[in-house]
Amino acid sequence: MLRVSHLKKTFNEGTVNEKVALNDLSLTLPDGDFAAIVGSNGAGKSTFFNAIAGSFYVDDGEIFLDDLDITFMPEHKRSRIIGRLFQDPLLGTAPHMTIEENLTIAYLRASGHTSAFSRSAAKDRIFFREQLSELHMGLEDRMEQPVGLLSGGQRQALTLLMATVVTPKLLLLDEHTAALDPKTAEKVLDLTAKIVRERHISCLMVTHNMHQALALGNRTLMMDGGRIVFDVSGETRAAMTVQDLLDQFKKGAGSELNNDRILLSE
């Protein structure tokens, strides 16, 4: 379970560039919840993820994963229990290393091994091959190839596998299909939903697609001004349309959603 309480973060405080990025944000995400997050640019979505992942320390508030207080845990330690994917498929992998080497690093890091001289054992290679075969991209037969030779969709699918090869306590997906073509994006989203469901992973996913926000997972959150302005799940969510979601955003934020990228998404 993820529990964040009264998170606050201000950048460039006391200057003309002061920006309140997180404004008393609180959220509880039970085990297995898959919540999609939407909001305008500057709403605080990526900042929220950075706070959880430990890219910076918050000014105030607490962050707990299960009973573990990670509020001031260093980012590299949080990475052992938090998986994360970014919008850019080039992030998250080492292009000059092979698929097997990338998986080995991810596996050893999440398992708590720190030796730079660690190598995958034969049983690990069998395990990696089995996991890669679940992607249905033929990567299990290309384990010795450099990751830099893969397409964007293949790299993002591999990054998803790397983030979950040891089941994390939390998975953060920051528009992880936005840079992919529609067909590839759909395949990666299907893989995401399958892995999250089968491994019962708590997951937060930022998306610019309003339809995805209502169709994927079991919960939808809307952010504005560094806070959550709408939170819906269950039967109420199942009955909602995109227009309903926009109406709720206006009610919670006090203004209409003005992000064309979101409004024009299908």
KOLKEBA-17485 format. One record per atom (N, C-alpha, C, O): x, y, z. Coordinates in steps of 0.2 Angstrom, whole numbers, padded with zeros to 4 digits, always signed. Example, Ala and Ser with C-alpha at 12.3 -4.5 7.8 and 13.67 -1.06 7.14 Angstrom:
+0066-0028+0039/+0062-0022+0039/+0066-0016+0039/+0071-0017+0042/+0064-0011+0035/+0068-0005+0036/+0064+0000+0039/+0067+0006+0040/
end
This chain:
+0004-0006+0000/+0000+0000+0000/+0004+0006+0000/+0009+0007+0004/+0002+0011-0004/+0006+0018-0004/+0001+0022+0000/-0005+0023-0001/+0005+0026+0004/+0001+0031+0008/+0005+0038+0008/+0011+0038+0011/+0003+0043+0005/+0006+0049+0005/+0001+0054+0009/-0005+0054+0008/+0004+0058+0013/+0001+0063+0017/+0003+0070+0017/+0009+0071+0019/-0001+0074+0015/+0000+0081+0015/+0007+0083+0012/+0011+0087+0015/+0008+0081+0006/+0015+0082+0003/+0015+0090+0000/+0010+0092-0003/+0020+0093+0001/+0021+0100-0001/+0028+0100-0004/+0033+0098-0001/+0028+0104-0010/+0035+0105-0013/+0034+0112-0016/+0030+0113-0021/+0039+0116-0015/+0039+0123-0018/+0046+0124-0021/+0051+0123-0018/+0047+0125-0028/+0053+0126-0031/+0055+0134-0031/+0050+0138-0032/+0061+0136-0030/+0063+0143-0031/+0060+0147-0026/+0058+0153-0028/+0059+0144-0020/+0055+0148-0015/+0058+0155-0013/+0064+0155-0013/+0054+0160-0013/+0056+0167-0011/+0059+0170-0017/+0062+0176-0016/+0058+0168-0023/+0061+0171-0029/+0055+0173-0034/+0049+0171-0032/+0056+0177-0039/+0051+0178-0044/+0049+0172-0048/+0043+0172-0051/+0053+0167-0047/+0051+0160-0051/+0048+0155-0046/+0048+0149-0048/+0046+0157-0040/+0043+0153-0036/+0037+0149-0039/+0033+0152-0042/+0037+0142-0038/+0032+0138-0040/+0030+0133-0035/+0034+0128-0033/+0024+0133-0033/+0021+0128-0029/+0019+0122-0033/+0014+0122-0037/+0023+0116-0032/+0022+0111-0037/+0018+0105-0034/+0014+0102-0037/+0018+0104-0027/+0014+0100-0023/+0010+0104-0018/+0014+0107-0014/+0004+0104-0017/+0000+0108-0013/-0004+0104-0008/-0010+0103-0009/-0001+0101-0003/-0005+0097+0002/-0008+0091-0001/-0014+0090+0000/-0004+0088-0005/-0007+0082-0008/-0007+0076-0004/-0002+0074-0001/-0013+0072-0003/-0013+0066+0000/-0017+0061-0004/-0021+0062-0008/-0014+0054-0003/-0017+0049-0007/-0016+0042-0004/-0010+0041-0001/-0021+0038-0004/-0019+0031-0001/-0021+0026-0007/-0026+0027-0010/-0016+0022-0009/-0017+0017-0015/-0016+0010-0012/-0011+0008-0011/-0022+0007-0011/-0021+0000-0008/-0018-0005-0013/-0017-0003-0019/-0015-0010-0010/-0012-0015-0014/-0016-0018-0020/-0022-0019-0019/-0013-0018-0026/-0017-0020-0032/-0021-0015-0035/-0023-0016-0041/-0021-0009-0032/-0025-0003-0036/-0021-0001-0042/-0015+0000-0041/-0024+0000-0047/-0021+0003-0053/-0025+0010-0055/-0030+0009-0058/-0022+0015-0054/-0025+0022-0054/-0022+0026-0060/-0016+0026-0061/-0026+0028-0065/-0024+0032-0070/-0025+0040-0068/-0030+0042-0065/-0019+0044-0070/-0019+0051-0068/-0019+0055-0074/-0015+0054-0078/-0024+0060-0074/-0024+0065-0079/-0024+0072-0076/-0026+0073-0071/-0022+0077-0080/-0021+0084-0078/-0018+0088-0083/-0014+0085-0087/-0018+0094-0083/-0015+0099-0088/-0008+0099-0086/-0005+0097-0081/-0004+0102-0091/+0003+0103-0090/+0004+0107-0084/+0001+0112-0083/+0009+0106-0080/+0010+0109-0074/+0006+0108-0068/+0006+0111-0063/+0001+0102-0069/-0003+0101-0063/+0001+0097-0058/-0002+0097-0052/+0007+0095-0059/+0011+0092-0053/+0011+0084-0054/+0014+0081-0049/+0009+0081-0060/+0009+0074-0060/+0016+0071-0060/+0018+0067-0056/+0021+0074-0064/+0028+0071-0064/+0031+0073-0058/+0035+0069-0055/+0030+0079-0055/+0033+0081-0049/+0030+0076-0043/+0034+0074-0039/+0024+0074-0043/+0022+0069-0039/+0026+0062-0039/+0027+0060-0034/+0027+0060-0045/+0031+0054-0046/+0038+0055-0044/+0041+0050-0041/+0041+0061-0045/+0048+0062-0043/+0048+0062-0035/+0053+0060-0033/+0043+0064-0032/+0043+0064-0025/+0043+0057-0022/+0046+0056-0017/+0038+0053-0025/+0038+0046-0023/+0044+0042-0024/+0047+0038-0020/+0047+0044-0030/+0053+0040-0032/+0059+0042-0029/+0065+0039-0029/+0059+0048-0026/+0065+0051-0022/+0070+0055-0026/+0075+0056-0024/+0067+0058-0032/+0072+0062-0036/+0073+0069-0032/+0078+0072-0033/+0069+0070-0027/+0070+0076-0022/+0066+0074-0016/+0062+0070-0016/+0068+0078-0011/+0064+0077-0004/+0059+0082-0004/+0060+0088-0006/+0053+0080-0002/+0047+0085-0001/+0049+0090+0005/+0053+0089+0009/+0046+0096+0004/+0046+0101+0010/+0043+0099+0016/+0045+0100+0022/+0037+0095+0015/+0033+0093+0021/+0029+0087+0019/+0028+0086+0013/+0027+0083+0023/+0023+0078+0022/+0026+0071+0023/+0032+0071+0024/+0023+0065+0022/+0026+0059+0023/+0024+0054+0017/+0019+0055+0014/+0028+0050+0016/+0027+0045+0010/+0029+0038+0013/+0034+0036+0016/+0024+0033+0013/+0025+0027+0016/+0023+0021+0011/+0018+0022+0007/+0027+0016+0010/+0026+0010+0006/+0025+0005+0011/+0029+0003+0015/+0019+0002+0012/+0017-0003+0017/+0018+0001+0024/+0016+0006+0025/+0022-0002+0028/+0024+0001+0034/+0031+0004+0034/+0033+0006+0039/+0034+0005+0028/+0040+0008+0028/+0040+0015+0026/+0037+0017+0021/+0043+0019+0030/+0043+0027+0029/+0049+0028+0024/+0055+0027+0026/+0047+0030+0018/+0052+0031+0013/+0053+0039+0011/+0057+0041+0007/+0050+0043+0016/+0050+0050+0014/+0057+0053+0013/+0058+0057+0009/+0062+0051+0017/+0069+0053+0016/+0074+0047+0014/+0080+0048+0015/+0071+0042+0011/+0075+0037+0009/+0079+0039+0002/+0075+0042-0002/+0085+0038+0001/+0088+0039-0005/+0085+0036-0011/+0082+0031-0011/+0086+0040-0017/+0082+0037-0023/+0085+0030-0025/+0081+0026-0027/+0091+0029-0024/+0094+0022-0027/+0091+0017-0023/+0090+0011-0025/+0090+0018-0016/+0087+0013-0012/+0079+0012-0014/+0077+0006-0014/+0076+0017-0015/+0069+0017-0017/+0068+0013-0024/+0063+0009-0025/+0073+0013-0028/+0072+0010-0034/+0072+0002-0034/+0070-0001-0039/+0074+0000-0028/+0074-0008-0027/+0066-0010-0026/+0065-0016-0027/+0062-0005-0024/+0055-0007-0022/+0050-0003-0026/+0044-0005-0026/+0053+0002-0030/+0048+0005-0035/+0051+0005-0042/+0056+0006-0043/+0046+0002-0046/+0048+0002-0053/+0045+0008-0057/+0040+0011-0055/+0049+0011-0062/+0046+0017-0065/+0048+0017-0073/+0053+0015-0075/+0043+0019-0077/+0044+0020-0084/+0043+0027-0086/+0038+0030-0083/+0047+0030-0091/+0046+0036-0093/+0043+0037-0100/+0042+0031-0103/+0041+0043-0102/+0039+0043-0109/+0044+0041-0115/+0042+0038-0120/+0050+0043-0114/+0055+0042-0119/+0057+0035-0118/+0060+0033-0113/+0056+0031-0123/+0059+0024-0123/+0066+0023-0123/+0069+0018-0121/+0070+0028-0124/+0077+0028-0123/+0080+0028-0116/+0085+0026-0114/+0075+0030-0111/+0077+0030-0104/+0076+0023-0101/+0071+0020-0103/+0080+0022-0096/+0078+0016-0093/+0082+0010-0095/+0082+0004-0092/+0086+0010-0101/+0090+0005-0103/+0097+0007-0105/+0098+0013-0106/+0102+0003-0105/+0108+0004-0107/+0109+0002-0115/+0110-0004-0116/+0109+0006-0120/+0109+0004-0127/+0115+0000-0129/+0114-0004-0134/+0121+0001-0126/+0126-0003-0129/+0127-0010-0125/+0131-0014-0127/+0123-0011-0120/+0123-0018-0117/+0117-0022-0120/+0113-0019-0123/+0118-0028-0119/+0113-0033-0122/+0107-0033-0118/+0107-0031-0113/+0102-0036-0121/+0096-0037-0118/+0097-0041-0111/+0094-0039-0106/+0101-0046-0111/+0102-0050-0105/+0106-0046-0100/+0104-0047-0094/+0110-0042-0102/+0114-0038-0097/+0110-0033-0094/+0110-0032-0088/+0105-0030-0098/+0101-0025-0095/+0096-0028-0090/+0095-0026-0085/+0093-0034-0092/+0089-0038-0087/+0093-0040-0081/+0090-0040-0075/+0099-0042-0082/+0103-0044-0076/+0104-0038-0071/+0103-0039-0065/+0106-0032-0074/+0107-0027-0069/+0100-0025-0066/+0100-0024-0060/+0095-0025-0069/+0088-0024-0066/+0086-0029-0061/+0084-0027-0055/+0088-0035-0062/+0086-0041-0058/+0091-0040-0051/+0088-0041-0046/+0097-0039-0052/+0102-0039-0046/+0100-0032-0042/+0101-0033-0036/+0099-0027-0045/+0097-0021-0041/+0091-0022-0037/+0091-0020-0031/+0086-0024-0040/+0079-0025-0036/+0080-0031-0031/+0077-0031-0026/+0085-0035-0032/+0086-0041-0027/+0091-0039-0022/+0092-0042-0017/+0093-0032-0022/+0098-0030-0017/+0105-0031-0018/+0109-0030-0014/+0107-0034-0024/+0114-0035-0025/+0117-0029-0028/+0114-0025-0032/+0123-0027-0026/+0127-0021-0028/+0133-0022-0031/+0136-0017-0034/+0136-0028-0032/+0142-0029-0035/+0142-0028-0042/+0138-0031-0046/+0147-0024-0045/+0147-0023-0052/+0149-0029-0056/+0149-0029-0062/+0152-0034-0052/+0155-0040-0056/+0150-0046-0056/+0152-0051-0058/+0144-0045-0053/+0139-0050-0053/+0137-0052-0060/+0136-0047-0065/+0135-0058-0061/+0133-0060-0068/+0127-0065-0067/+0126-0067-0062/+0123-0065-0072/+0117-0069-0072/+0119-0077-0072/+0124-0079-0076/+0116-0081-0068/+0118-0088-0068/+0113-0091-0074/+0109-0088-0076/+0115-0098-0075/+0111-0101-0080/+0104-0101-0079/+0099-0100-0083/+0102-0102-0072/+0095-0102-0070/+0091-0095-0072/+0086-0095-0073/+0095-0090-0071/+0093-0083-0072/+0092-0082-0079/+0087-0079-0081/+0096-0085-0084/+0095-0084-0091/+0089-0087-0093/+0085-0085-0097/+0088-0093-0090/+0081-0097-0092/+0075-0093-0090/+0070-0092-0093/+0076-0090-0084/+0070-0086-0081/+0069-0080-0086/+0064-0078-0087/+0075-0076-0088/+0074-0071-0092/+0071-0072-0099/+0067-0069-0101/+0073-0078-0101/+0070-0080-0108/+0063-0082-0107/+0059-0080-0112/+0061-0085-0102/+0053-0086-0101/+0050-0079-0100/+0044-0079-0103/+0052-0075-0097/+0049-0068-0096/+0049-0064-0102/+0044-0061-0104/+0054-0064-0106/+0054-0061-0113/+0049-0064-0118/+0046-0061-0122/+0048-0071-0117/+0043-0074-0122/+0036-0072-0120/+0032-0072-0125/+0035-0070-0114/+0028-0067-0113/+0027-0061-0116/+0021-0059-0117/+0032-0057-0119/+0031-0051-0122/+0028-0052-0130/+0025-0048-0133/+0029-0058-0132/+0027-0060-0139/+0031-0055-0144/+0027-0053-0149/+0037-0054-0143/+0040-0049-0148/+0047-0053-0151/+0050-0050-0154/+0048-0059-0149/+0054-0063-0151/+0060-0061-0148/+0065-0063-0150/+0060-0057-0142/+0066-0055-0139/+0070-0060-0136/+0075-0060-0134/+0066-0066-0134/+0069-0071-0131/+0075-0074-0135/+0079-0078-0133/+0074-0073-0142/+0079-0076-0146/+0084-0071-0148/+0089-0072-0152/+0084-0065-0145/+0089-0060-0146/+0092-0057-0140/+0094-0051-0140/+0093-0061-0135/+0096-0059-0129/+0103-0057-0129/+0105-0053-0125/+0107-0059-0134/+0114-0056-0135/+0114-0050-0139/+0120-0048-0140/+0109-0047-0141/+0109-0041-0145/+0109-0035-0141/+0106-0035-0136/+0112-0030-0143/+0112-0023-0140/+0105-0020-0140/+0102-0021-0145/+0103-0018-0134/+0097-0015-0134/+0096-0009-0139/+0090-0007-0141/+0101-0006-0140/+0101+0000-0145/+0098-0002-0152/+0096+0003-0156/+0098-0008-0153/+0095-0011-0160/+0088-0012-0160/+0085-0013-0165/+0085-0011-0154/+0078-0012-0154/+0074-0006-0156/+0076-0001-0155/+0067-0007-0158/+0063-0002-0159/+0061+0001-0153/+0062-0001-0147/+0057+0007-0153/+0055+0010-0147/+0050+0006-0143/+0050+0006-0137/+0045+0003-0147/+0041-0001-0143/+0044-0007-0140/+0042-0009-0134/+0049-0010-0143/+0052-0016-0140/+0056-0014-0134/+0056-0017-0129/+0059-0008-0134/+0063-0005-0129/+0058-0004-0123/+0060-0005-0117/+0053-0001-0124/+0048+0001-0119/+0045-0005-0116/+0044-0006-0110/+0044-0011-0120/+0042-0017-0117/+0047-0020-0113/+0046-0023-0107/+0053-0020-0115/+0059-0022-0111/+0060-0018-0104/+0061-0021-0099/+0059-0012-0105/+0059-0008-0099/+0054-0009-0094/+0055-0010-0088/+0048-0011-0096/+0042-0013-0092/+0044-0020-0089/+0043-0020-0083/+0047-0024-0092/+0049-0031-0089/+0055-0029-0084/+0055-0033-0079/+0060-0025-0086/+0065-0024-0081/+0062-0021-0075/+0065-0022-0069/+0057-0017-0075/+0054-0013-0069/+0050-0018-0065/+0049-0017-0059/+0048-0024-0068/+0044-0029-0064/+0047-0036-0064/+0044-0040-0061/+0053-0036-0066/+0056-0043-0066/+0057-0046-0059/+0056-0052-0058/+0058-0041-0054/+0057-0043-0047/+0051-0039-0045/+0051-0032-0046/+0045-0042-0043/+0039-0038-0042/+0040-0032-0037/+0042-0033-0031/+0039-0026-0040/+0040-0020-0035/+0034-0019-0031/+0028-0022-0032/+0035-0015-0026/+0029-0013-0021/+0025-0008-0025/+0019-0008-0023/+0028-0004-0030/+0024+0001-0033/+0027+0002-0040/+0033+0001-0041/+0023+0003-0045/+0025+0004-0052/+0022+0011-0054/+0016+0012-0053/+0027+0015-0056/+0025+0022-0059/+0026+0022-0066/+0031+0021-0069/+0021+0024-0070/+0021+0024-0077/+0019+0031-0079/+0014+0034-0079/+0024+0035-0082/+0024+0042-0083/+0023+0043-0091/+0028+0044-0094/+0017+0042-0093/+0015+0043-0100/+0020+0038-0104/+0023+0040-0109/+0020+0032-0102/+0025+0027-0105/+0024+0025-0112/+0028+0021-0115/+0018+0026-0115/+0016+0025-0122/+0015+0031-0126/+0014+0030-0132/+0016+0037-0124/+0015+0043-0127/+0019+0044-0134/+0017+0047-0138/+0025+0041-0133/+0030+0042-0139/+0030+0036-0144/+0033+0036-0149/+0025+0031-0143/+0024+0026-0147/+0019+0027-0152/+0014+0030-0151/+0019+0023-0158/+0014+0023-0163/+0008+0020-0160/+0008+0016-0155/+0001+0021-0162/-0005+0019-0159/-0005+0011-0158/-0007+0009-0153/-0003+0007-0163/-0003+0000-0163/+0002-0002-0158/+0000-0007-0154/+0008+0000-0158/+0013-0002-0153/+0011+0000-0146/+0012-0004-0141/+0008+0006-0145/+0006+0009-0139/+0001+0004-0136/+0001+0003-0130/-0004+0002-0140/-0009-0003-0137/-0006-0009-0135/-0009-0012-0130/-0001-0012-0138/+0002-0018-0136/+0005-0017-0130/+0005-0022-0125/+0009-0012-0129/+0012-0011-0123/+0007-0010-0117/+0009-0012-0111/+0002-0006-0118/-0003-0005-0113/-0006-0012-0111/-0008-0013-0105/-0008-0016-0116/-0010-0023-0114/-0005-0027-0110/-0007-0030-0105/+0001-0026-0112/+0006-0030-0108/+0006-0027-0101/+0007-0031-0096/+0006-0020-0100/+0006-0017-0094/+0000-0019-0089/+0001-0021-0084/-0006-0019-0092/-0012-0022-0089/-0011-0029-0086/-0013-0031-0081/-0009-0033-0091/-0008-0040-0089/-0003-0041-0083/-0004-0045-0079/+0003-0038-0084/+0008-0039-0078/+0005-0036-0072/+0006-0039-0066/+0002-0030-0072/+0000-0027-0066/-0006-0031-0062/-0006-0032-0056/-0010-0034-0067/-0015-0038-0064/-0013-0045-0061/-0015-0047-0056/-0009-0048-0065/-0006-0055-0063/-0002-0055-0057/-0002-0059-0053/+0002-0049-0056/+0007-0049-0050/+0004-0044-0045/+0007-0043-0040/-0002-0042-0046/-0006-0038-0041/-0002-0032-0038/+0000-0031-0032/+0001-0029-0043/+0005-0023-0042/+0001-0017-0041/-0003-0015-0045/+0003-0013-0036/+0000-0006-0035/+0003-0002-0040/+0009-0001-0041/-0001+0002-0044/+0001+0006-0050/-0002+0013-0051/-0008+0013-0050/+0002+0018-0052/+0000+0024-0054/+0002+0026-0061/+0008+0025-0063/-0002+0028-0066/-0001+0029-0073/-0003+0036-0075/-0009+0037-0075/+0002+0040-0077/+0000+0046-0080/-0002+0045-0087/+0002+0042-0091/-0007+0048-0089/-0009+0048-0096/-0012+0054-0099/-0015+0058-0095/-0012+0056-0105/-0015+0062-0108/-0021+0060-0111/-0025+0064-0114/-0023+0053-0111/-0029+0051-0115/-0034+0049-0110/-0034+0045-0106/-0040+0053-0111/-0045+0053-0106/-0049+0046-0107/-0051+0044-0102/-0049+0043-0113/-0052+0037-0113/-0048+0031-0110/-0051+0027-0106/-0042+0032-0110/-0038+0027-0106/-0039+0028-0099/-0039+0023-0095/-0039+0034-0097/-0040+0036-0090/-0046+0033-0087/-0047+0031-0081/-0051+0031-0091/-0057+0028-0089/-0058+0021-0090/-0061+0017-0086/-0054+0018-0095/-0054+0011-0097/-0049+0007-0093/-0050+0001-0092/-0043+0010-0092/-0037+0006-0089/-0038+0006-0081/-0039+0011-0078/-0036+0001-0078/-0036+0000-0071/-0043+0001-0068/-0048-0001-0071/-0043+0002-0061/-0049+0002-0058/-0050+0009-0054/-0055+0010-0050/-0046+0014-0056/-0047+0021-0052/-0045+0026-0057/-0040+0025-0060/-0048+0032-0057/-0046+0038-0060/-0045+0044-0056/-0049+0045-0051/-0039+0047-0056/-0037+0053-0052/-0036+0059-0057/-0033+0058-0063/-0038+0065-0055/-0037+0071-0059/-0033+0076-0055/-0035+0077-0049/-0028+0079-0057/-0024+0083-0054/-0024+0090-0056/-0025+0091-0063/-0023+0095-0052/-0023+0102-0054/-0020+0106-0048/-0021+0105-0043/-0015+0110-0050/-0012+0115-0045/-0008+0111-0040/-0008+0113-0034/-0005+0105-0041/-0002+0101-0036/-0006+0097-0031/-0003+0095-0026/-0012+0096-0033/-0017+0093-0029/-0021+0088-0033/-0022+0089-0039/-0024+0083-0029/-0029+0079-0033/-0036+0082-0032/-0038+0084-0026/-0039+0084-0037/-0046+0087-0037/-0052+0082-0038/-0057+0084-0037/-0050+0076-0041/-0056+0071-0042/-0053+0064-0041/-0047+0063-0044/-0056+0060-0038/-0054+0053-0037/-0060+0049-0038/-0065+0049-0034/-0061+0044-0043/-0067+0040-0044/-0065+0033-0045/-0060+0032-0048/-0069+0028-0043/-0068+0021-0044/-0075+0018-0044/-0080+0021-0043/-0074+0011-0045/-0080+0007-0044/-0086+0008-0050/-0084+0010-0055/-0092+0008-0048/-0098+0008-0052/-0098+0015-0055/-0100+0016-0061/-0097+0020-0051/-0097+0027-0053/-0092+0028-0059/-0094+0032-0064/-0086+0026-0058/-0081+0027-0064/-0084+0023-0070/-0083+0026-0075/-0086+0017-0069/-0088+0013-0075/-0094+0016-0079/-0094+0015-0085/-0098+0020-0076/-0103+0023-0079/-0101+0030-0082/-0105+0033-0085/-0095+0033-0081/-0093+0039-0083/-0091+0039-0090/-0089+0035-0093/-0093+0045-0093/-0090+0047-0100/-0084+0052-0099/-0083+0055-0094/-0081+0053-0105/-0076+0058-0105/-0079+0065-0103/-0075+0069-0099/-0085+0067-0105/-0088+0073-0104/-0089+0073-0096/-0088+0079-0093/-0091+0068-0093/-0092+0068-0086/-0086+0069-0082/-0086+0073-0077/-0080+0067-0085/-0074+0068-0082/-0072+0075-0082/-0069+0078-0077/-0073+0078-0088/-0071+0085-0089/-0076+0089-0084/-0073+0094-0082/-0082+0088-0083/-0086+0091-0079/-0084+0091-0072/-0084+0096-0068/-0082+0085-0070/-0079+0084-0063/-0073+0088-0062/-0072+0091-0056/-0069+0088-0067/-0063+0092-0066/-0064+0100-0065/-0061+0103-0061/-0069+0102-0069/-0071+0109-0068/-0074+0111-0061/-0072+0116-0058/-0077+0106-0059/-0080+0107-0052/-0075+0107-0047/-0075+0110-0042/-0070+0102-0048/-0065+0101-0042/-0059+0107-0043/-0057+0109-0038/-0058+0109-0049/-0052+0113-0050/-0055+0121-0051/-0051+0125-0049/-0061+0122-0052/-0064+0128-0053/-0063+0131-0059/-0064+0137-0060/-0060+0128-0064/-0059+0130-0071/-0059+0124-0076/-0059+0118-0073/-0060+0125-0082/-0060+0120-0087/-0053+0117-0089/-0048+0121-0088/-0053+0111-0090/-0047+0108-0093/-0045+0111-0099/-0049+0111-0104/-0039+0114-0100/-0037+0118-0106/-0031+0115-0109/-0027+0118-0113/-0030+0108-0109/-0024+0105-0112/-0027+0102-0118/-0030+0097-0118/-0025+0105-0124/-0027+0102-0131/-0025+0095-0132/-0028+0091-0135/-0019+0093-0129/-0016+0087-0130/-0021+0081-0127/-0022+0076-0130/-0024+0083-0121/-0029+0079-0118/-0035+0079-0122/-0038+0074-0123/-0038+0085-0123/-0044+0086-0126/-0045+0083-0133/-0051+0080-0135/-0040+0082-0137/-0040+0080-0143/-0038+0072-0144/-0039+0069-0149/-0036+0069-0138/-0035+0062-0138/-0041+0058-0139/-0046+0060-0137/-0040+0052-0142/-0045+0048-0143/-0044+0041-0139/-0048+0036-0140/
end
